């Protein structure tokens, strides 16, 4: 989504894979006999680091990550089917993927509208 050409995408992808390998090598040297609390603290710390990075990147683009996640959540909820009593439920296909209801609305249009209204870089 961020590349402007196939070549740029391939370079970015290779850089991503290289960074992923470096992090995997770093993690492989860590202590593995952690208590459940220590393990969860490590996991939550990593999630927090990822959220911090993602939120900062969104902020640089002039948008709120929380707002974008809300739009995606709204779209995901529109995948649900509704029974006769008004209860929502999920349908799965044979491949175990969620089947989208006829009411499904992908988030892209809402995200584009949000960007037009909020982003400093929109269409720059």
VENNOR-V156151 format. One record per residue. N is the residue number from 1. PSI is psi in radians with two decimals (999 if undefined). OMEGA is omega in degrees with one decimal (none if undefined). D_FIRST is the distance of its C-alpha to the first C-alpha in Angstrom with 1 decimal. Layout:
n = (N | N)
psi = (PSI | PSI)
omega = (OMEGA | OMEGA)
d_first = (D_FIRST | D_FIRST)
//
This chain:
n = (1 | 2 | 3 | 4 | 5 | 6 | 7 | 8 | 9 | 10 | 11 | 12 | 13 | 14 | 15 | 16 | 17 | 18 | 19 | 20 | 21 | 22 | 23 | 24 | 25 | 26 | 27 | 28 | 29 | 30 | 31 | 32 | 33 | 34 | 35 | 36 | 37 | 38 | 39 | 40 | 41 | 42 | 43 | 44 | 45 | 46 | 47 | 48 | 49 | 50 | 51 | 52 | 53 | 54 | 55 | 56 | 57 | 58 | 59 | 60 | 61 | 62 | 63 | 64 | 65 | 66 | 67 | 68 | 69 | 70 | 71 | 72 | 73 | 74 | 75 | 76 | 77 | 78 | 79 | 80 | 81 | 82 | 83 | 84 | 85 | 86 | 87 | 88 | 89 | 90 | 91 | 92 | 93 | 94 | 95 | 96 | 97 | 98 | 99 | 100 | 101 | 102 | 103 | 104 | 105 | 106 | 107 | 108 | 109 | 110 | 111 | 112 | 113 | 114 | 115 | 116 | 117 | 118 | 119 | 120 | 121 | 122 | 123 | 124)
psi = (-0.36 | -0.15 | 2.59 | -0.07 | 2.85 | -0.70 | -0.79 | -0.72 | -0.81 | -0.69 | -0.77 | -0.70 | -0.78 | -0.69 | -0.72 | -0.82 | -0.71 | -0.81 | -0.68 | -0.75 | -0.74 | -0.73 | -0.67 | -0.75 | -0.71 | -0.76 | -0.57 | -0.32 | -0.06 | 2.91 | 2.33 | -0.19 | 1.10 | 2.70 | 2.82 | -0.66 | -0.78 | -0.74 | -0.79 | -0.67 | -0.71 | -0.77 | -0.78 | -0.63 | -0.77 | -0.71 | -0.74 | -0.72 | -0.76 | -0.77 | -0.69 | -0.79 | -0.84 | -0.76 | -0.71 | -0.71 | -0.76 | -0.74 | -0.71 | -0.52 | -0.08 | 0.34 | 2.85 | 2.19 | -0.64 | -0.77 | -0.73 | -0.75 | -0.66 | -0.71 | -0.70 | -0.70 | -0.76 | -0.77 | -0.75 | -0.66 | -0.49 | -0.16 | -0.39 | 2.56 | 2.76 | 2.26 | -3.10 | -0.48 | 0.02 | 0.09 | 2.47 | 2.54 | 2.83 | 2.43 | 2.39 | 2.50 | 3.12 | -0.51 | 0.15 | 0.13 | 2.63 | 2.29 | 2.31 | 2.40 | 2.83 | -0.34 | -0.01 | 2.32 | 1.92 | 2.70 | -0.21 | -0.76 | -0.74 | -0.69 | -0.75 | -0.74 | -0.76 | -0.78 | -0.75 | -0.63 | -0.52 | -0.55 | 2.45 | -0.40 | 0.04 | 2.21 | 0.43 | 999)
omega = (-176.5 | -177.9 | 179.2 | 177.5 | 178.3 | 179.4 | 178.8 | 177.7 | -178.8 | 176.9 | 179.8 | -180.0 | 178.7 | 177.4 | 177.9 | -179.7 | 178.4 | 178.9 | 177.9 | 178.8 | 179.2 | 178.6 | 177.8 | 178.2 | 178.9 | -179.4 | -178.5 | 180.0 | -178.9 | 177.1 | -178.2 | -179.6 | 179.4 | 171.6 | 176.6 | 178.8 | 178.7 | -179.9 | 179.8 | 178.5 | 176.6 | -179.2 | -179.1 | 175.8 | 178.7 | 176.9 | 178.1 | 177.0 | 179.8 | 179.6 | 178.8 | 178.9 | -179.1 | 179.0 | 177.8 | 178.2 | 177.5 | 179.4 | 176.9 | 178.4 | 177.7 | 179.0 | 177.6 | 177.8 | 178.5 | 179.1 | -179.6 | 178.8 | 177.4 | 178.7 | 178.2 | 177.7 | 177.7 | 178.6 | 180.0 | 177.2 | 179.3 | 174.7 | -174.8 | 174.1 | 178.5 | 178.6 | -175.9 | -179.7 | 179.5 | 178.6 | 179.0 | 176.8 | -179.2 | 172.7 | 178.1 | 175.3 | 179.3 | -179.7 | 179.2 | 176.3 | 179.2 | 173.8 | -178.3 | 177.3 | 176.6 | 179.5 | -176.8 | 176.4 | 178.9 | -172.9 | -171.0 | -179.0 | 178.3 | 179.3 | 178.4 | 178.5 | 178.5 | -179.8 | 178.4 | -176.9 | -169.3 | -167.4 | 175.1 | -175.7 | -173.2 | 176.1 | 179.3 | none)
d_first = (0.0 | 3.8 | 5.8 | 8.3 | 10.2 | 11.0 | 13.2 | 11.0 | 8.7 | 12.1 | 13.5 | 10.9 | 11.5 | 15.2 | 15.3 | 13.9 | 16.5 | 19.1 | 18.7 | 18.9 | 22.0 | 23.5 | 23.2 | 24.6 | 27.5 | 28.1 | 28.2 | 30.6 | 33.1 | 33.3 | 36.2 | 35.9 | 39.1 | 37.8 | 39.3 | 37.3 | 37.0 | 35.9 | 33.3 | 31.9 | 32.0 | 29.9 | 27.4 | 27.3 | 27.0 | 23.9 | 22.4 | 23.5 | 22.0 | 18.5 | 19.0 | 20.3 | 17.3 | 14.8 | 17.2 | 17.7 | 14.0 | 14.0 | 17.3 | 16.3 | 13.9 | 17.0 | 16.3 | 18.0 | 16.3 | 19.5 | 18.9 | 15.4 | 16.9 | 19.8 | 17.8 | 16.1 | 19.7 | 21.2 | 19.0 | 19.9 | 23.5 | 23.5 | 23.2 | 26.8 | 29.8 | 32.9 | 36.4 | 39.7 | 40.4 | 37.0 | 35.8 | 32.1 | 31.3 | 28.6 | 29.1 | 27.9 | 27.8 | 29.6 | 26.6 | 26.6 | 23.3 | 23.6 | 24.6 | 23.3 | 26.1 | 26.7 | 25.9 | 22.3 | 20.0 | 16.2 | 14.8 | 12.3 | 15.3 | 16.8 | 13.7 | 13.5 | 17.3 | 17.2 | 15.0 | 17.4 | 20.2 | 19.2 | 16.7 | 18.3 | 15.3 | 14.5 | 14.0 | 15.2)
//
